[in-house]
Amino acid sequence: MHQKVPFSILLITLFFYSCSKKTTENSYTDDKAYSGKPNILFLTSDDLNFDSVGVYGSKVENATPHIDALAKEGLRFEHAYVQAPSCAPSRNAFITGHYPHNNGVEGFFSVDFPQATLPEALRQNGYFTGVIQKVIDMTPTNNRKQYWDYVGDLKRFESRTPANYGDQFDKLITASKNSGKPFFASVNVQDPHLPFFRTDKTREGFDNTPPSVIFQKEQVPLHPVLPQFEEFEQVFTNYYNTVKRGDDAIGEVLKILDQHNVKSNTLIVYISDHGMSFPFVKSNLYPQSVRTPWIMVWPGKIKKNTKDTQHMISAIDLMPTLLDITNTPKPGKLAGQSLVPILEGKSQPERDHVFVEHSEGPTADPRPMRAIHTKDYAYIFNAWGTGDYLATMECRWYSSYNFFRKLSKQHDSVKQRFDFLNYRTVEELYDTKKDPYAKNNLINDPNYAEVLNDLRNKLEQWMRDTKDYALEGFLVKDDITKLRAFMEKRVAFSKERATRIEWKRWVKHEGRPKGKLTALGESNLP
């Protein structure tokens, strides 16, 4: 016999059911499908220097208000690094959880990586995966369907308009809701990548949408890493105006997150893929090259407006962290370790140094470099620094490099710096506490012999542990003849590889056929 429910109780029950249903329709947090699984927004800037962000010491007022506001909502790391100072290698360290020389993405070509990447692992655990912009750089191969449920690939003449990022993110979240799954969204803002927004001359497709505020030269002090000459003032101002437009795009993305009422159940991770595209920054291993802003926001889980000054973290730590947070099984061995203990206020005392590397850029000309950074020092090994090879840097095709070259013909001090930029030396050592812009190479200073020996040993051990091919060159660094032989071997390998693999960048490279090849590069997991 069933007990009758009083009519008044029935009305109250229906009322609360109706309210509950409306909440479920408009928020992930009350949907059973999202139980224990936060949405993840992996938000990145392209070629943004860490100290161009206000909370990281920008000298330009109001350049990054949206990033600064985001930092106040969560935790920012003061000693965060990317693994590589070039786009695809840097981003794939985040996505694979391995160093570039191990995951195989050392440059701009496809790699048949044997383990599940971050989006693949999360997808297997019930996530809807999406990517907006930098699509071919965010995974080892160009096979989008292998990794992403949603792809928002803005065309070249659309990728500098902030509102377009909001529109794409809106579509991604809507598709995620329709799937009944939480999302992992990789949203990658193109600015401030070259070419910069220019006030002195328009460039179709890039300058049609100006930043919300346009800075003038007198508002933008020259960065100390650059030669302090007026020739650099306009181009650096152009850079900061592009930083501003990139921050506008980030604001559009965060606005959409609010509009969909999902922010309370979304973990946000914000980074830059490496430093700005200027001489001695991008495509190098100096602190300005590989240090990155790293902000994490998770309402109710991560304490607001806090910063971590104790730990040194790097790109390889992202994947184990997100897998840990989402209870996603590891697809195999990972190089980094989870940051969850730090997010919980605990200490990880072993985090006192990071390893970074660079092998090649878009032209695929090998320039192997390896480095170890501590809070006070940076030691760099340049396998190509024999005097026989010219540095390959993106800035060589743009005005800042040309200004540097012009000034080098007029000033002896600039010439010395310009020559060093182009040819470097086999080893470099910097006291980055006293010399944060890495201008005084201490490699032959006897006062730093103990520091040098310690960093050399640690770098060598890391290269051994990770089966780094560059170890062969490192072991003969004191014998220029043998080091040249090592480099000749790498050049020959690069030329041969270029004839048989699929490329992510269609730039001129000796030995590479014009057609698209299907054979892929190889990873070298330790």
N, C-alpha and C positions, 0 to 999 in steps of 0.2 A: 504494500500500500504506500503510495507516494504522498509525502506531506505537501500541502498547498502552500504556496508562497504568497504572502500578503501583497496586494496590488501596489501599495506604497513602496515596499521594498523592491518590487520589480521595476518601478519607474526609476528609482535611484540607481539600481544596477544597470539599466539601459543607458542612463545618463553618463555614468563613469566609463562604460564600454565604448560609448560614442567618443568621449574625450580621448580615451586610450587609442582608439582606432585612428583618430586624426593625428595624434602624436606619432604613431607608427608610420603613417603615410608620409610624414614630413621630416623624419629623423632616423638616422641609422641606429641610434643608441638604444631604442626600444624594440628593434626588430630582432627576433630570435636568431636570424641568420648571421647577425653581427656579434653575437655573444662571445666575448673574449678576443675579438679580432678588431683592432683599431684600423681605420683607414690610414694609409701612409702617403704623404705628399713629400716626394724627394724633389726639392726645388733648387735649381742651380742657375748661376750666372756664368757667362762665357768670357774668359779672359779678364776677370775682375780682380785687381790687386786687393789683398786683405785690408791694407790700410787706406783703401779708398772708401771704406765703410765707416760711417760716423762713429759707431761704438768701438771700432778698432783703430781710431786715431786719425780719421780723415781731417785734413786741414781746410777742406771746403765745406762751409756750413750748408746744411740742408741738402746734401747731395743724395743721401740714401734714407729718407724718413721712413719708408715702409720696412726696410730691413732693420733699421734701428728700433722701430716699434715692435717688430717681431722678437728682437733680442730681449726686450723688456718682459715679454710673455713667457720666457723660458730660460734655458741655460746656454751660455756661449763659452766655447773653449778658446783659450788664449794661445794655446800651442798646438794647433791642428795643421796637418800637412796632407797634401796629395802625394801620390806615389810618383807621378810623372808630370813634366811641365808642358805637355802637349795633349791635345784634345782627346783623341780616341784612346791612347794608352792610359791617360788619367781616368777617364770615365769607366773604362773596362776594369780597372782595379777595384772601383766601387762595386761594379756589377758581378764580377767573378770572385772577389775575395782573395785574389792572388796578385803577386807582383807581375809587372809586364813581361819580364823575361821568363816567367813561369806560365802565365796564361797565353802567351804567344802574341798578344796584341802590343807589339813594340812600336808599331807605326800605323799606317793607314791601309791595311789590307785585312781580308777576312781570315778567321782562324776557326778551325773545327775543334772547339773547346769541349773536352770530354765530360765535364761535370755540368749539372744544371746551374744556370746562372740565377741571380737573385729573382728576376721576374718569373723564370720557369719554376723555381722552388716555391714561390708564393702562389703561383697559379695552381700548382699541384695541391696546395693547402687551402684551396677555395677562394683565392683572390681574383678579382677582375683586374687585369694589368693594362696600363695605358701609357703612352709616351707622346709628348708634344715637343716637337723640334729636336734637332740634333739626333735624328732617328738612327742613322747608320753608325753614329759614333757611340751609341749607348749599349751595344751588344757586340759579341765577337764576329758574327756573320751579318750579312745583309738580308737574311730571311726573316722578315718582320713577323710573319705568322707564328714562327717558332717561339716568340717571346711575348707578343702584345695582342691583346683583345681589341684595343683601340689605338689608332695611329693618327696623330694630328701633325702632319708634315707641312708646315707653312712654306709657300714658295718664296723665292729669294726676295721678291719685291713686297712681300707681306710680313716678313719675319722681323721687321723693325717697328711695327705698329703695336703699342701696348694692348689695345683693346682686343686684338686678335688672339692673344694668349688667354684672356678671360673667356672669349667665345668658345675656344677649343676646350678649355677646362670645364666649362658648363656642359658641353656635349659629353665629355668623358664621364663626369659625375652622373649625368642622366642615364647614360648607358650602363653604368655600374649599378644604379638603383634598379633599372629594368632587369638586370641579371640576377638581382637578389644577393649580390656579393659585395663585400668590402673592396675598396680599390687600393691598388698600389699605382700611384701616378708619378711618372718621371716627367717633370715640367722644366724645360731647359730654355731659359731666356737667352736669345742670341746676343744682345748687347751686354757689355761694351766691346765685342769682337770687332776687329777692323772689317770694312772701312768705317771710320768714325763719322758721327753727325758733324756737319761743317756749317758754320755760319758765314764763312767767307766765300763759299762756292757750293752750289747745290749738286747733288748726285741723285739721279733718278732712282726712285724706289727706296732709297735709304733716308733721304732728308724730307720726304713728303710729310712725314709725321714728326714734328719737333718734340723735344722733351717738354714737360710741364713748366720748367724754368730753364732759361738759357743763361749760362754763366758767361761773364766777360773775362778777358785775360787778367785784369787786375784782381779778380776774385779767386784766381786759381794759382797758388804758388807752385813753382816748379818742384817736382819730386827730387829729393836728394840723389836718387840713383842716376839721374840724367845730368849731362854736362850743363852747368849753370850759365847758359847763353840764351839770348832773346830768340834765337832761331827756333827753339823748342817750345816757346810759350804758347803759340797758337795751336800746335798739334796736341799739346797736353791739355789745353782748354777744350779742344774738340773731344778728347778722350773723356773728360769729366762730364761734358754734356751728354755723351753716350752712356756713361754710368747713370746719369739722372734718368734718361729714357728707359734704361733697363730696370731701374727701381720703380718707375711708373708701371712697367709690365708686371712686376712682382705685386704691386698694389692691386692690379686688376685680378690677378689670380687669387689673392687672399680675399678680395671682395666677393668673388664667386663662392668661395668656401663658406663665407658667412651667409650668403643668400640661400644656400642649400641646407643651412642649419645642420651641418655635419662637423663643425669645427671641434665641438666638445669631445668627439670620438675620433679625432684625427691626430696622428703623430706627424709633425712637420720637421723635416731635416733640411736646412739650408746650407749650401756651400758654393764656392767658386771652383771651377775645374783647374785653375792655376792662375799665375800672375798675368799682368797686362802685357800687351804686345809691344814692348819697347826693348831697346838694347840692354843686355845684362839682366833681362827678366825672363820672358817666355822663352822656352827651348833651352833653359839653363837650370842649374841646380842650386842657385843661391837662395837665401831665405826669401827674397822677394819673389822668386820663381815658384816655390812650392808650398809656401805657407798660405793657408786659406782661412777665410771666416767659416766657422762651423757653429750653427745655432740649432738647438733642438727644443721644440715646443710640444707639450702634451698635457692639455688641461687636466688638473687633478692628479697628475703623475709626476711631472717635473716641476720643481719649485720655480716660481717666477723671478725674473730679474736677478739671476745669479750668474756667476762666471767661475770657470775652473782655470786656475793658474798653475796647478800642480802637475797635471798629466800631459804627456805628449802623445797625441793620437794621430792616426793617419787613415787613408782611404780604405785600406784592407780591413779596418775595424767595422765598417758600416754593415757589410753583409752579415757577419755573425751577430751583430747587435739586433738587426731587424728580424733575423731568424729566431733569436732568443725571445724577443718581445712578442712575436706572433706564434710561438710554439711550433715553428716550422722545422722539420728535420733537416739537418745538414746534408747536402748532397755528396759530401766527401770531406777530405781535409781542407781546412781554410788557413790562410797565413796569419790572419789577425785574430783578435779576441773581442768578445762582447764588451760594450761600454755600460751594460746594465748596472753592474755594481757601482760605477761612478754616478750614474743617474740616481741611484738610491742613496747617495751620500757617502759611499765607502771609498777606500783608497786602493789603488793598484800601484804599489811602489816600484814595480819593474818598468814602468813607463817613463824612462829618462832619456830615450833617444829614438829616432826613427831613421829608416833607410829609404832613399829615393833614387831614381834612376832616369836616364834618358838614353835612347838608342838611335832613334832617327825621327825625321819629320815627314811632311807630306811628299818630299822628293825621294824618300827612301834611301838617301845617302847615309851610310852608317857613321854615326858619331857617338860611340859608346861612352857614357859617363855614369859613374856611381858615386854616391855620397852618403855620409852619415851626419845627422844633425842632432846636437844636444841644445839645451837652452842657451849655452854660452859659446859653442863652437860649431864650425862646419868644416868637414874635411871632404875634398872632392878629388876623385881620380878620373882623369881624362885620357882614355886610351888613344884618342886621336891627337893629343897635344904634342906631337912630335915636331911640329913646324911644317909638315907636309900637306896639311889639310886645312881648308877654309871652313869656319863654322857655318852651319846651316841654321838659319833663324828666319821666322816669318817676317820679322821687321826689315830684313834685307830688301824686301820688295816695296817698302813704304818710306815715307818722307823722313821719319826720325833717323833712320840709318843714313840716308843721304845727307842730312844735316850734320851728322856725326862725321861722315867722310869729308865733307866740305871744311868743317872746322879743324879737322886733323891736319889739313894742309896749311893752316894759318897759325896753329898753336902747338908747340912741342908737347905740352902736357896732355893735350887732347889726342895728339898722335900716338903717344905711348899707350893711352887707354884704348884707343881705337884698334891699334895693333894687337893688344891683348884680347880684345873682344873677338877678333877674327881668328887668332891662332892659339890662344891660351897657352897652357903649359901642362905637363903630365900630372902634377899634383898641386893642389891649393889647400891652404889652411887659413881660416879666419876666426878671429876673436869677435863673435857677433854681438857680444854684449857691449864692447867698446866700438865696434865697427859694424853696425847693423846693415850697411849697404855693401859690405864685402868688397872694399877697395884696396885693402892692404894685405897682400898675400904674405903669410908668416911661415911659409913652408921651410925656409932656411934659417929661421930665427931660433937660436939655441935655447932661448928662454921658454920656448914652447915644445921642446923636444919630447918631454914626457907626455904631454897632451897628444902630440902627433903620433907617438908610438901606440898609445892606447886606442886612438880612433882608427889607425891603420889595422890593428889587430882585430878590432870588432868588425870592421868592414870586411876583412878577409874571411873571418869566420862565418859571417852572414852569407857571403858569396859561396862558400863551401857548402853550407847548410842548404841553400836554395838551388844548388847545382847551376850557378850562373856561368854562362859561357864566357863572360868577361873576366872571370878569374884567370884564364889563360894569359890575358894581357896584363892583369894586375901583378902576376908573379914575375913578369919580366919588365916591370916598369922602370927599372934602373938600367936596362940595356936597350937603348934606342933602336938598334938594329933588329933585335928580336921583337920589339914592340911594333916596329914598322911591318914586320912579317905578319904579325897578328892582324894588323889593320888591313893588309893586302888580302888576307884570307877572308875577312869580313866583307870587304868590297866585292870580292869575287862571289861570295855566297849571296849577297844582295842582288847582284846582277842576274845570277842564275834563278833565284827565287822569283824575280820579277817576270820571268817568262812563263810561269806556270800557275800563278795564283790570282784570285779575284781581289780587285782593289776597291777601297772605299773612296779614293780620291783619283780623279782622272787628270793628273798633272804629268808633265813630261818627265820621263825617267828612262835613262839609257838601258836598252836591252828589253824593254817591255813592249809587247805587241799592242796594236791598237784595239783589238777585240777584247771582249770580256771573257775571262777564263773561269772555269768552274772548280778547278783544283784549289784546295784551301791550304793556308799555312798550317803549321803544327804547333801545338802547345807543348810545354816541357815541364809538367808538374813534378815536383820533387818527390 
